[in-house]
Amino acid sequence: MMHVVATAGHVDHGKSTLVRALTGMEPDRLEEERRRGLTIELGFAWTTLPGGGRIAFVDVPGHERLVATMLAGVGPVPAVMFVVAADQGWQRQSEEHLAVVDALGVRHGLLAVTRCDLTGEAAAGRVRDEALARIEATSLGGVEPFMVSGSTGDGMDALRAGLERLAGSLPRPDEDADVRLWVDRVFTVRGRGTVVTGTLGAGTIRAGDRLAIGGGAARVRGLESLKEPRDEVGAVARVAVNLHGGPDGIGRGDALLTPGRWLTTGVVDVRLRGDPARDLPRELVLHAGSAAVPVHARPLGDDTARLALRRPLPLRVGDVALLRDPGRHRVPAGVTVLDVRPEPFTRRGAAAVRARELASLTGRPDGADELRRRGLITRADLVAMGVPVPGEPVAGDWVADPGHWDDLRDRLVAAVEEHAAADPADPGLPADAARRILGLPDRALVEALAAGLRQRDGRIYGRVTAPELPADVRAAVDAVRRDLTETPFLAPEAKRLTELGLTPKLLAAAAKAGALLRVGDGIVLLPGDDARAAELLAELGGAFTMSEARRALGTTRRVAVPLLEHLDEAGYTVRVDDMRRRCTERTT
């Protein structure tokens, strides 16, 4: 298993020399780096520990102008080897690097006091003690110190043993997690195309995988880890990924992602570590993984803020990042992401309400708590936010807070009853209307909520399941029924229905109530008279035409056409050809 450790410390304090002594490799890869004697780009080297495990070093630059590059190296790794030179002691960049480590909440590390051959034991001890005191006040807490010389080799065996103990204390990574590989280097290999490198903190990448990046997708053509070709690489690991396809312009700060499993967000609510929110500059740079993105910060509570990102990033609840003020060369705060889908502030006082909500959040993903706040969300969105799904869906991919779901059901029942009371002639509440009343994003949720209620023809019924006709409507329907008793197949004409005040909606209600039989638009008969019509047509003794049917029933074409179509649909008759029908066995 591989472990990854970042180096940190002031420029020219011997970090690269120390890594070279530990690994036998040259971490300063670029000609300019070797010429100038300082690390400009991230350098990588690795070695096998005494116990057989492998450890890779991300050797980051220490020059003030290159702190952004340093952040790209420290961000994704779980442990740090902090380096201070015995002959120079604690320096300003030492302090800034420690602030970065503290802001990121790094909890695992050790101290290497280098160049002990250039100073006396007492002076080196004072440097060690000062460094330990400063480090102990940060997230690293108490760390094991080592007095070494990369040039003479003194103390290197003890340091290797200490690195092995450090590696053994690191939390075991989740190799089944979704992949998010922050890209820290990009280059082109002739004949093979684009290669990106990064520290894989969780998950597994396999050759042939398709991964999302930069709004597009790329296929993993090949993998290398520690200069060895691999079919797959699991966390934690330094990995080089040869990509086929993908968008143009891939660069540091992009991320290779498991497709469909990450939410790219441009607004996040965060908890701050470091300076109080009231001292937070409004324009800062957010460093997350290897990404450095300008943000506008809006303080909310004493230690919370909303960040508006210049470009979206794939972030999850619980992610740790930091804010840097490049103009003042300082790290004002580390951040823990609390919410990657915050609601916009749309009313006065919303920011103060949000501050109170954020005060109770821990930054540890909690599915049940997230559901209580949101009420309703899809499983896919929870996963993309980095939040565990707390229960089974209520409909489709939707999961709901139990209390919110019960409230929605009560509101649906109330809406159904209110609709029936307001419109007794049409007591069924349309499902789409229910969705709008409840403010739900999916009709499937309405159907799930309506379980236990009667649903018919896209409508939901409560205690009243059939239309109740008002007295004036019943009187009008009774008049129609009297007309049809005398001439059963001469349906009243539109003028007669208008005189009686029977609108199409009221005719439909009368049909649902069983008072009339609707066989077509504006064509009504008495219930059961369709079967009676079929019996009369059966007496014709065979196939019949429209005209023959019309004469047999004593009606007009206006009624005969929709009536015969109704008989076809009901199974009383079937077509013989374009002109004729015959009665079915159901009629007889």
C-alpha positions, -999 to +999 in steps of 0.1 A: +000+000+000+012+035-008+012+065+015+015+101+004+032+128+024+037+164+015+068+184+025+064+219+039+087+246+051+106+277+042+125+281+009+160+266+009+156+248+042+166+216+025+133+199+017+144+187-017+178+176-003+160+156+024+137+139-001+166+131-023+184+115+007+154+095+016+145+083-019+176+086-040+155+105-065+157+141-077+123+158-070+133+191-088+123+179-123+125+211-143+158+225-156+150+259-141+143+243-107+177+226-107+195+258-120+179+281-094+181+256-065+144+259-055+113+239-063+090+258-087+066+230-097+054+202-076+081+175-075+075+138-067+097+111-054+092+079-035+109+051-016+102+018+001+101+019+039+119-005+062+087-025+067+081-029+030+054-002+025+059+026+000+058+063+007+056+090-019+066+126-012+049+157-028+078+181-026+062+215-027+078+249-033+087+272-005+092+305-023+067+332-013+056+338-049+048+301-054+026+295-024-003+288-047+017+259-061+024+247-026-013+247-018-019+224-048+005+199-033-006+200+003-044+201-003-051+165-014-027+147+009-033+134+044+001+140+061+030+165+061+067+164+069+075+198+081+110+209+075+130+236+094+167+243+089+188+242+121+211+270+108+182+294+099+154+286+123+118+295+120+111+319+090+082+338+076+074+312+050+076+285+077+048+304+094+027+307+062+032+270+053+021+260+089-009+283+085-018+264+053-015+231+070-035+243+100-062+258+078-066+225+059-069+207+092-041+183+086-037+161+116-008+138+108+028+148+105+063+149+118+091+175+122+124+172+104+151+197+116+176+197+088+213+208+084+221+198+119+257+193+107+259+231+102+252+241+138+257+230+173+235+206+192+222+233+215+213+257+187+195+229+167+176+220+199+164+255+203+151+255+167+134+221+173+117+233+205+105+265+189+091+246+159+074+220+181+057+247+201+044+264+170+032+232+155+015+220+186-008+250+185-022+239+151-043+210+139-011+188+138-008+190+176+022+172+191+044+157+164+076+135+166+108+155+159+139+142+141+173+159+139+189+151+105+213+160+079+204+152+043+241+159+033+258+135+058+230+111+063+229+116+101+196+107+116+181+094+084+175+058+097+155+073+126+136+095+102+127+065+080+114+046+111+094+077+121+079+079+086+069+043+089+051+050+122+035+080+106+022+059+077+008+034+101-012+061+118-030+073+087-066+065+082-073+037+057-087+052+025-120+041+009-111+024-024-147+020-033-155+058-031-163+080-060-132+092-078-122+129-076-086+133-088-075+169-086-051+176-115-019+192-104+002+187-135-007+183-172+017+174-200+017+158-235+036+126-243+043+122-280+023+093-294+002+090-263-015+123-259-025+141-226-013+129-193-025+143-160-011+137-125-026+140-091-030+124-056-058+099-055-073+103-020-102+079-024-116+055-049-100+034-077-092+043-113-090+015-139-077+015-174-107+018-197-128+039-173-147+068-186-143+098-163-158+133-164-136+163-166-140+200-175-176+196-187-167+167-210-156+131-206-124+112-213-114+075-214-085+063-193-060+050-219-033+040-194-021+044-158+012+048-140+020+049-103+055+054-091+067+050-127+051+015-130+024+008-156-008-003-138-042-017-148-058+000-118-047+023-090-065+025-056-062+053-030-041+067-016-017+070-045+003+094-067-010+085-102-004+096-138-034+091-160-031+090-198-064+103-213-080+097-246-105+124-256-118+150-232-122+188-236-094+210-247-075+231-222-074+206-193-052+222-166-043+223-129-074+227-108-096+205-130-107+171-116-113+137-130-146+125-116-168+094-115-195+104-140-229+114-126-218+113-090-206+148-084-224+181-080-205+210-096-214+241-076-208+278-078-221+288-043-213+271-010-219+278+027-189+272+048-176+272+084-144+293+089-113+283+109-089+311+118-098+348+118-134+358+128-158+363+099-160+400+106-123+404+096-128+383+064-119+402+032-147+401+006-125+391-024-103+360-018-090+329-035-105+295-026-079+267-027-097+233-029-076+203-040-054+217-067-079+244-078-075+281-070-107+300-077-115+337-069-145+340-047-167+367-031-171+360+006-202+371+025-199+366+062-231+351+078-224+342+114-194+345+137-177+316+119-198+310+088-199+326+053-213+321+019-188+319-010-197+328-046-171+311-068-159+326-101-161+291-116-179+260-103-160+232-086-170+196-077-174+200-039-191+179-013-203+185+023-174+180+046-147+190+021-119+210+037-103+239+018-088+273+025-091+309+017-061+330+008-057+367+005-031+371-022-028+408-018-018+406+018+001+373+015-019+355+042-043+327+048-072+343+067-092+311+071-096+275+065-130+263+055-152+233+060-180+230+034-214+228+051-238+231+021-232+228-016-268+236-026-278+266-004-310+284-011-306+319-025-315+349-003-348+361-017-362+380+013-352+404+040-337+387+070-329+354+051-292+357+057-297+360+095-320+329+094-294+310+074-266+320+099-287+304+127-292+273+106-255+270+098-245+274+135-259+239+142-241+221+112-210+202+119-197+196+084-200+159+088-224+146+062-257+135+079-284+122+057-313+124+082-303+159+092-300+170+055-335+156+049-350+174+078-337+207+064-347+201+028-378+179+033-375+163-001-345+155-024-334+128-049-310+101-039-287+112-068-285+147-054-277+135-019-249+112-033-235+141-054-235+163-023-215+137-004-244+129+020-254+093+028-289+083+018-309+077+050-338+056+037-357+041+008-373+064-018-409+073-014-414+076-052-389+071-081-356+084-069-371+108-043-364+105-006-383+124+020-381+134+056-408+113+074-423+144+092-424+164+060-439+135+041-467+131+067-473+169+065-476+167+027-501+138+029-522+158+054-521+188+031-531+167+001-561+152+019-572+187+030-568+200-006-589+171-020-617+177+005-616+215-001-619+209-038-648+185-034-666+210-011-660+239-036-671+219-067-694+190-056-703+184-092-667+175-099-652+163-066-620+147-080-589+169-076-567+166-107-532+152-099-515+181-117-535+206-097-525+188-065-488+189-075-490+227-079-509+232-046-482+212-027-453+227-047-440+193-057-415+189-086-428+155-098-463+141-103-450+107-091-448+122-056-485+131-058-494+096-068-474+082-039-489+106-014-524+096-027-519+060-018-550+050+002-572+076-015-592+067-046-576+077-079-594+076-112-587+092-146-559+113-132-580+126-103-579+121-066-610+116-045-615+118-007-647+110+012-668+120-018-661+097-047-690+106-070-704+140-081-732+155-060-754+175-083-769+208-069-807+211-069-809+233-100-787+209-119-807+179-108-839+196-120-823+203-154-811+167-156-845+154-147-859+174-176-835+158-200-844+124-186-881+131-192-874+140-228-854+108-233-881+087-217-904+096-246-878+095-274-848+075-260-825+079-290-832+115-299-807+132-276-815+168-268-799+193-291-774+219-279-800+247-278-822+226-254-792+219-232-782+256-231-818+265-222-815+241-192-781+255-182-763+222-187-727+230-197-703+203-209-688+202-174-722+197-158-731+170-184-699+152-175-707+155-138-742+141-144-726+112-163-702+105-135-731+106-111-749+079-132-778+102-141-770+103-178-750+083-203-726+104-223-718+088-257-702+118-274-696+156-271-730+171-262-748+137-268-764+122-238-789+093-234-804+075-204-781+050-186-784+015-201-798+028-234-766+018-252-774-019-244-810-013-255-798+002-288-776-029-294-806-052-288-827-033-314-798-034-339-794-072-333-830-076-345-819-065-380-805-100-384-770-093-397-747-065-410-762-031-411-753+004-424-754+037-407-787+045-424-803+012-414-792+017-378-805+053-378-840+041-390-840+012-366-833+035-336-856+063-348-828+089-345-807+113-365-773+111-379-761+136-353-768+110-326-763+078-347-726+085-355-713+089-319-737+062-306-723+036-330-688+046-322-696+042-285-711+007-292-679-002-311-658+008-281-681-009-256-679-042-276-715-043-286-707-040-323-678-045-347-671-032-382-676-056-411-662-031-437-661+006-443-699+008-446-713-019-423-713-032-388-727-062-370-736-070-334-713-092-313-721-121-291-722-097-262-754-082-276-771-116-278 
